[in-house]
Amino acid sequence: MSGNLAMTHRVLAEDGAEPFPPRTDDARDAILRELPLDQQVRYLRLQSVAWLIERPLEAGGLRMDARIEALGLFRYRVLDPLPRAYLVARVEVEPDSIAILNRFLSGGEDPRRIAFVSTGPELEGDAPAAAGRVRWTGGSNHSVALEVDARSRSLLVLTDTWYPGWSVTVDGAPALLERVNWHFRGVRLEPGRHRVRFDYRPRGIVAGAAGSALGIALLAVAIIAGGRRGA
């Protein structure tokens, strides 16, 4: 299966099952295939994957979309995939990535109704319809801009990979970037309309920019001092 797959380390297929041993990113598809088919579909939906190309298969939550004659494959649509950005009103603290996957895959939790973060506080809302609306206003590989209408205290979930170097602002002010559902990004919002922006700035670039600025400043000081000596 293909798509935005980011299975990290190991997955418990069912409660009480032995965890799969750690794998490299190159083996993510193989890890996914070790799950029962219905859990594979839940995983794809959790990742906001809209379609996949696969050999003939039958599973709830998939609809055949097109046949690729030359390869003997089919394109399937994932029914009701999560949007790339959405609001959740119920938040629980769960730092264990395996436990989170179990809740979604074998436990059948609805990611539209609940999200998991590594640290508190928790939120006790429930119905996704009460969460509000999200509108995209811009984006690239290094930034995402959103306008959000939160009808209650909510967690904005962005199904892009959490990674050091990302930051978030809400209405122009720095905010705490949350690690959501073990490897997504998110930010907590108060009720109301907000402008939210996620930006990526690698640490090496920041350090390099600081070093360059310091070098320019020292050069300027040296030039000024030299000019004064020659006066």
C-alpha positions, -999 to +999 in steps of 0.1 A: +000+000+000+011+035-006+004+070+008+015+091+037+028+062+057+049+069+088+047+038+109+074+042+135+093+014+153+066-011+160+028-017+160+006-039+180-020-054+157-043-065+185-045-061+223-021-086+238-002-093+206+036-092+206+049-060+191+067-062+158+104-056+161+118-021+151+120-016+113+136+010+091+115+035+072+122+015+040+101-014+055+070+007+064+048-009+038+058-043+050+049-034+085+015-021+073+009-054+055+013-074+087-019-057+101-053-072+094-069-056+064-095-037+083-068-022+105-047-013+074-077+008+062-081+024+096-044+033+095-046+048+060-076+069+071-058+081+102-030+092+079-055+112+057-047+090+027-074+094+001-065+065-023-041+037-029-030+014-056-031-023-048-039-058-061-076-068-060-088-068-024-120-065-005-122-044+027-147-022+044-139+015+039-125+011+004-141+016-030-127+005-063-120+036-084-101+025-115-083-005-130-047-003-142-048-030-169-011-033-177-001-040-141-031-060-129-037-034-101-066-014-090-069+021-076-091+023-045-105+053-027-104+054+011-139+063+022-141+092+046-104+099+050-094+125+075-087+160+062-052+172+064-061+197+091-091+194+114-103+202+150-108+178+179-126+188+211-116+157+231-079+153+240-063+127+262-027+124+274-009+092+262+029+093+257+031+057+245+029+055+207+020+018+208-010+024+231-021+052+208-020+030+177-039+003+196-067+028+205-071+037+168-065+004+151-078-024+173-098-003+197-117+015+169-114+050+183-126+077+159-098+102+152-124+129+145-136+126+181-104+121+200-067+130+198-037+120+220-009+142+231+022+135+251+016+161+278-015+177+294-039+193+299-067+171+287-099+183+270-133+167+276-153+177+245-167+151+222-188+158+192-167+168+161-195+190+148-190+213+177-153+218+171-155+243+142-141+249+107-106+251+092-097+269+060-064+267+041-049+301+032-015+290+019+012+264+022+044+249+009+069+223+020+081+247+047+050+265+059+012+260+063-012+289+069-048+283+081-078+303+093-097+285+120-131+291+136-130+271+169-164+269+186-150+255+218-115+249+233-100+226+207-069+210+194-060+217+158-045+186+142-023+188+111-016+154+097+019+163+087+049+147+104+061+162+136+098+170+134+122+192+152+125+226+136+088+232+132+071+260+151+036+274+152+021+309+158-015+317+166-027+352+156+010+361+151+021+351+186+043+320+193+024+290+206+033+255+219+036+230+191+020+197+202+030+162+192-003+147+183-013+110+178+024+100+181+038+118+151+015+146+138+016+183+146-010+203+164-018+234+185-044+242+212-069+269+204-094+289+225-129+295+211-130+321+183-114+328+150-077+324+147-049+327+121-025+297+126+008+293+108+032+264+110+068+272+098+099+250+094+133+264+101+161+238+103+183+243+133+214+243+111+200+272+091+193+291+123+228+285+136+243+294+103+223+326+101+234+335+136+271+328+127+268+348+095+252+378+113+280+376+139+307+374+112+292+405+094+291+424+127+327+416+135+337+426+099+319+459+103+337+465+136+370+458+120+364+481+091+353+509+114+383+504+136+406+504+106+391+535+093+395+553+126+432+542+127+438+556+093+421+589+101 
